[in-house]
Amino acid sequence: MSKKLFLDDFRFPLDIYPELDENEFDIVRSYDDFVDYISKNGVPDFISFDNDLGFDVRRRKISLSGFEAAKWLVEQSGFNLKGLTYKVHSSDPNAEEKITELLKKSIDTE
């Protein structure tokens, strides 16, 4: 079974992918959780990105965005993104475009 990661501050995978088994996904709720997950587990086969990640209780401020998480991912050396599939499920079309362009460009140049 392939590893799937779902980045969203409040929704669940079934909210976006009702046809899939929610147990296929690991869920992270913030930028920091995203970084921690990938640092410990490596890059999964599939990542679903939300952009607006709400309020970060630990930092007591607005959380860094899904775009920032994607940016962190592509800026890390040592991660092979070839073969990574992703979807941006953000309701913000501008953020969806920015994340998609960033990842597409990074994956295509590897």
N, C-alpha and C positions, 0 to 999 in steps of 0.2 A: 504494500500500500504506500502510495506517495504521501509525503508530508505536505500539509497545507496550513498556511498561516492566515489568520483573519485579524486585521487591525481595525478596531472600531471602539469608540468609547462607551457605547451603550447597546448597539444592535448585536444580534446573534447571526451566525451563518445562515440559519433557516429563514431569516428575514430577507435575505438576498438570494439565497440558493435553495428554494423549497424542495427542489428535486434531489438534493444531495443528503447524505447522512452527516448530521452535525458532528458526530464523533470523528469524522475524518479531519477536522480542523483543530488546531491549537489556536486559542483566542488570546490576543494581547490588547490591552485597553489604552495604552499610552505610548508615546515616543520612547520613553525610558524602558518600558516593558519590551518593546520591539527590539531595541538595541541589545538588551539583556538576553532575549530569546535567541537572536541570531548569533550573538557572541558565544553562547553556550552550545547551541545546536547546529550551527551552520545555516546556510541558505536553504530554505525548503524548496520543493518543486513548484509550488504555487503560492502566491501572496495576493490577498484581496485587501486593497487600501481604501480606507476612509480618509478624508483630509482633515476635517474639523474634529479634533480629539478632545474638545471641551476643556474643563478645568482640571489641572493637575493638583490633586490634594497634597501630595508630598512636597511639591515646590510652592504651593499656594499661589499659583498664577495660571494663566491660560497655557495649556499644553502646547508643545511644539507640534507641528502639523504632520499629516501623512506625507506631504511633499518633503518636509524636513527628514522624515524617516527614509523615504526613497533616496533623497540626496545623500544621507549618511551611508546608505547601502552601496551606492555606486562609487562613493569616494574612498571606501575601504580597500586597501590592497589585500590581496590574498583571497578574496571571495570570487569564485567563478560564477558569473551570472549567465553564462551560456546555458541554454535550456530552461532558464527560469520562465515560467508563465505567470501572468498577473492579470488582475482586473482592478479597475478603480471603480468602487461603488459609491463614491462621494456624490452628493446631490448638487455640488458646486461644479458647474461645467468648466469654468476657468481652471479650477484646481485639477479636475480630471484631465484636461488637456495638458497642463504643465507636468503632471506626474507621468502621464503616458509618453510625452515627448522625451522627458529625461530618461526613462527606463528604456524606451525603444532605441534611442541614440546610444546608450551605454551597452545594451545587449548586442546591438548590431556591430559595434566596434571591437568586441572581444574576440 
